[in-house]
């Protein structure tokens, strides 16, 4: 009986949707440009975008990815974004998601640091 329940759950689970790297990059870039707050705030933005709006993931998969990201060291939002990118478009999708989400913040931090050099002069 347990095996038939497991088979039914597997059959009911949606097949992973495949997207392309550009799609993943553009969505992650928009999130990277508009998501403010720390990693916990980003999780809410990710849920709204990837689960509710785009339906790339279901709630269960999203919750599993959050649990995995919290378990591993580092920022949970970065690991979650990479994981979603990998599920959507493979390893290139994961790299695109990481780069697009992280780069806007990195550029702003570098520009801020460079502007601090001129304050003392």
matplotlib code that plots the C-alpha trace (Angstrom):
import matplotlib.pyplot as plt

x = [0.0, 2.8, 4.5, 1.3, 0.9, 4.5, 3.9, 0.7, 2.6, 5.4, 2.8, 1.0, 4.2, 4.6, 7.5, 10.2, 9.7, 12.6, 13.4, 16.4, 19.4, 18.3, 14.9, 16.6, 19.1, 16.5, 14.2, 17.2, 18.5, 15.2, 15.2, 18.7, 17.9, 14.7, 15.1, 16.2, 16.9, 18.9, 18.7, 15.5, 13.7, 14.9, 13.2, 9.9, 10.6, 11.7, 8.5, 6.4, 8.2, 9.1, 6.3, 3.3, 3.8, 5.8, 5.0, 8.4, 8.2, 5.5, 5.4, 6.8, 9.9, 10.4, 10.3, 12.7, 15.2, 14.9, 15.7, 18.7, 19.9, 19.6, 21.5, 24.5, 26.9, 26.5, 23.7, 20.5, 19.1, 22.2, 22.0, 18.3, 18.6, 21.3, 19.2, 16.2, 18.3, 19.7, 16.3, 15.0, 17.9, 20.6, 24.1, 24.2, 20.9, 22.4, 25.4, 23.2, 20.9, 23.9, 25.6, 22.4, 21.2, 24.6, 26.1, 23.9, 24.8, 28.5, 28.6, 26.9, 29.3, 32.3, 31.0, 30.3, 33.8, 35.3, 33.2, 34.5, 38.1, 37.1, 35.5, 38.7, 40.1]
y = [0.0, 2.4, 1.8, 2.7, 5.9, 6.8, 6.1, 8.2, 11.1, 10.8, 10.7, 13.7, 15.8, 18.2, 17.6, 20.2, 23.0, 23.9, 27.5, 29.2, 30.9, 34.3, 34.0, 33.0, 35.8, 38.5, 37.5, 37.2, 40.6, 42.3, 40.7, 41.8, 45.4, 45.6, 43.3, 45.2, 43.7, 40.7, 37.1, 36.5, 39.3, 38.0, 34.6, 36.4, 38.1, 34.8, 33.1, 35.8, 35.7, 32.1, 30.3, 32.6, 34.7, 32.5, 29.1, 27.8, 25.8, 24.5, 25.4, 22.0, 22.3, 25.9, 24.9, 22.0, 24.4, 26.8, 24.1, 23.0, 26.6, 27.2, 24.0, 25.0, 27.8, 31.2, 33.5, 31.6, 33.8, 33.3, 29.5, 29.5, 31.7, 29.4, 26.3, 27.7, 28.7, 25.2, 23.6, 25.9, 26.0, 23.6, 24.7, 27.7, 28.8, 28.6, 30.7, 33.2, 33.5, 34.0, 36.6, 38.6, 38.6, 39.4, 41.8, 44.9, 44.9, 44.3, 47.2, 49.5, 48.5, 49.2, 52.6, 53.5, 52.5, 54.5, 57.5, 57.3, 57.8, 61.3, 62.4, 63.2, 65.3]
z = [0.0, 0.8, -2.6, -4.4, -2.4, -3.3, -7.0, -6.9, -5.4, -7.9, -10.8, -9.4, -9.0, -11.9, -14.2, -13.9, -16.4, -18.6, -19.3, -20.9, -19.4, -20.7, -19.0, -15.7, -16.0, -16.7, -13.8, -11.4, -12.6, -11.9, -8.4, -7.9, -8.8, -6.7, -3.7, -0.7, 2.8, 3.9, 2.9, 4.8, 3.0, -0.3, 0.4, 0.4, -2.8, -4.3, -3.2, -4.7, -8.0, -8.5, -6.8, -7.0, -10.1, -12.5, -11.0, -11.7, -8.4, -6.1, -2.4, -1.4, -3.6, -2.6, 1.1, 0.5, -1.3, 1.6, 4.1, 2.1, 1.7, 5.5, 6.2, 4.1, 5.1, 3.4, 2.4, 2.0, -0.7, -2.9, -2.6, -3.2, -6.3, -7.7, -7.0, -8.7, -11.7, -11.9, -11.7, -14.4, -16.9, -15.6, -14.4, -16.8, -15.3, -11.8, -12.8, -14.6, -11.6, -9.2, -11.5, -12.2, -8.6, -7.0, -9.6, -8.9, -5.2, -5.9, -8.4, -5.9, -3.2, -5.4, -6.5, -2.8, -1.8, -4.6, -3.6, -0.1, -1.3, -2.4, 0.9, 2.7, -0.2]

ax = plt.figure().add_subplot(projection="3d")
ax.plot(x, y, z, "-o")
ax.set_aspect("equal")
plt.show()
